[in-house]
Amino acid sequence: MSFILIRGGGDLASGVALRLHQSGLPVMICELPMPLALRRRVSFASAVYSGCMQIEGCHACRVDDIDDTALINRILAKKTIPVLIDPDGEAIRLFNPKVVVDGRMLQVRVHPPDSALLIGLGPGFIAGEDCDAVIETMRGRATGRVIWAGSAEPQTCDTEEVAGHREACLLRAPADGLVESCVDIGDHVGQGQTLVQIGSHFLSAGFNGIVRGMIHSGLMVKRGMKIVEIDPRDDPGVCVKVAERSLAVAEGVLQAIRSRCDPLEFESRVVRQQTQLV
């Protein structure tokens, strides 16, 4: 089985999965049993909660048992992305993928898996030491740049400035506790409107806008975790559109793969795999 395995199914990693899938490359995603994705409408991690997820015409399905290779093969044969409940990345050992993309954005040093090509997204990796390549994720002109030696720039802000708003766009948990949502992604909200409750704490909108992202209701969170993202543009379409930053990072991943993997060999393996699965 020849495919690309992506650790993490948040919006950034999902943009990578989408672009690779559109390029005809088979993709798998490993996720937590209870993902913490914020922009859930553009995150394949949402398949963990709903069983399936669709982003810009690309479908993904949850797989509870990573040993169920028959199910995984059927999903791949349908040109769908399997989302494995696999927090420890056991699928790397089981399937020995040709490429591993770590898109969890942990911003900590990690131990490299035994794979032919390891690509890390953002800070936390050092190309040439604990991975083969790092993709720049910082917003700006360098977004998506492939780094073959060294590390990416540290993240200095969590959200882009939109219509003059930055800090008020992203709300964080004021304390540890259970998240109870009062609105949903895509809802129009007004300034001062309550968005979520965490214990005795209430988070309110700082301006009129659209709920662009919100952590799944019912999750336990830690103080400081990202909970809600508000977009001041009165456009629900921003909730289901893959961000330009994600697409730029995805192009960097695709460039790294093409530069280190023989395209003809990879394409022949994909064709052979699809032939075997039909």
N, C-alpha and C positions, 0 to 999 in steps of 0.2 A: 504494500500500500504506500504510494508516494503522494505526499501532501504537505501543506504548510500548516503548522500548529501555532496558534496565537494564544498566549496566556493573557486572559483578561478580555472582557466583552463590553467595556465602557464605550463612550462615544468616540474617543480617539482610536482605540483598537478596532472598533467596528468600522470606522472609515477605512482602515487598512484592509480589513477582511472584505469589505464591499469592493474595493478597487482590485484586489487580487482575484476575487471571484469573477469580476467583470472581465478580467484578463484571461479567463479560462483556467485558472489555477485552483485545484481543490484545496479547501480550507477547513480546518477544525478550530474550535474555540474551547478553551478550558476556563471554567468559572467557579465561583464560590457557591455553596448551597443557598446563600442569601446575598446576592450581589448588592453593592452599594452605589450602583450607577445613578447619576443625577439626571442626565438627559436621556431618560428611558425610551423616548420615542425614536431615538436614533442609536440605540444600544442593543446589540444582539443579546446582551445579558438579560434582557427582559424576557427572553424565551424560557428562562429558569422559572419565572413566576407564571407565565401564561401557557407554556408548552410550545409555543411557536412565536415567531417574530418576523415581520417583514419591513425591510428598509429599502426604499427606492427600487422596488421590484425584486429584491433579493430575499429569499426566505431562509429561515433557520429553525431548527427543531431541537428540543431538549433531549438529552440522552442521560438517563439516571445511572446506568451501569456501564462503565467504560469497558468492561469485558464483553459486552454485547456487540461483537464485531458484525454480526449479521444485520443488526439494526443500523449500525453506522454505515455499512456498505450500501444498504437500501437508501439511506438519506443522501449519501454522496451520489448514488446513481441517478437520483432525481434532481441533481444539480442544486442541492440544498446544503446549507452549512450545519453540521452537527455541533450542538453546544453541550459539551460534556460537563457533568457535575464532577469536577476534578480539581479541588483546591491545591493539591500538592504536586500537580503536573505528572501524575503517574503515567499518563498517556505517552509521555516522551519515552519512557522506558519500554512500554508495551509495543509501541508502533514505530519507534525510531524514525521520526519524520525527517525529511530532507532539510527543512528549514524550520527554526523556532523563532517566533517574534514575541518578545516579552513586552506586552503593552499594559502592564498593571500599574505603571507610574508610581512605583513604591518609593522612588528617590532614595534607595538604600543599595549598598553593594549586595549582589546576589551571587550564588555559586552557579557557574555555567552548566547547563545540561550537556550530555554527551550527544551532540548533534553535528551535522555537517556544517551548518551555518547558523550562528546565533546573532540575532539583531535585537538590540535594546532600544526602546523608545525613551528619549529624554534623559535627565540626570539620574545618577545611581549606577551607571555603567561606565566602564573605561575600555574603549575599543583597543584591542591588542593585549588586554590582560584578562578580563572576565567575559568578553564577548568579541565577536568578529567586527561588528559595525554598530555605531550608535547613530540614531536619527535625531536631528535637532527638532525639538518641539516648542521652543520659545517662540512666541509671536513676533513676527518681523520678517525682514527680507531673507533671513537665513533659514526660515522654517522649512523642514524637509531635507536639509543638507545632510549628506552621508558623511559620517566621520569615521575614518579607518584607524585613527590613532588619537587617543585622548577621550574627553568626555563632552557632553552637551552643556550648554549654559544652565545655571540653576534657575528655577522658576521664580520670578520676582513678583508675579501677580497671578491671581486665580481666574480672572475674567477680563475680557476685552472691554474697552470703553464703548458704550452704545448711546447715541443721542445725548452725550454729556454726562452719562451716568457710568460709574465703575463700581465703587465700593458698595453702594446700595443694591447693586444687581445680584450679589451673591450673599446669602444669609447662612450663618453657621449656627450650630447647636450651642446654646448658652450654658448647657449642663448635660451631664449624662442622663439618659432616659429613653423612654419609648416614644417614637414618633407617631403622632396622630394627625393625619392630613385633614384640612378643612376645605381644600380646593384640589383641583387636578391639573395636570399639565394641559395647556391649551386654554385654560380659563382666563377670561378678562378679570382683572382685579383692580381695585381702587386704592389710592393712598390711605394707609391706616387700616386696611382690611386684614383680618387675621388669616394667616396662611396655614400654620401648623401649631400644634401644641406639643410640648415636651414636658411632662410632669406639670408643674405649676407655672411654666413659662410659655408665653405666647409670642410667636414671631409674626410681625405685620409687614405689609408692603410699604416701601418708602416712597413710592410714586405709582401712578397709574401705568398698567402694562399687561403683558401676557406672562403666564407662568410657563417659562421655557423648559425648566427642569425641576424635578422634585424627587427626593429619595422615596423609595417604596414605603408606604404606610405600614406600621406595625414592626418596624425594625428598631432594635436597640442601638443607640448611637453614643459616641463619646463627645465630650465637650470640645468644640472647635471644628467638628466635622461639617462638611458642606451639606446643607439640607435643601435649600431652595434657590433657584435662579429666576430672576424676573427680567424680562426684556421690555424696554419702554416703547418699542415699535408695536403698533396695534395690528399685528399680523400673525395669526395663528400658524401660518406656513413655516415660520422660523422654528417651530417645535419639531417638525418632521423633515427638515432639510439638513443634510450632513454639512457641517461647517467647513469653510475654506481651509482652515488650519488642519483639520483632519485629512482632507484630500491632499494637502501639500505634504504632510507626513507620510501618507500612503504612497505618494509618488516616490518619495525617498526610499521607502522599503522596497518598492518594485525595482528601482534602479539598483539597489544593493544586490537583490536577488539575481537580476539579469547580469550583473558584472561578475558574479562569482559562480553562477550555475550555468551550465551549458543549456541554452534554450531548446535546442533540438532534442537533447537527451531528456529534458524535463517534459517537453511536449509529447515525446514518444511514450514516456511512462504514464502520462495522463491518459493518452489514447488507449494504451494497453490496459490501464486500470479500469477505464470506463467500459472497455470491451468485456473485461472479465466480470464486471458487476452486472451487466445487462442480462 
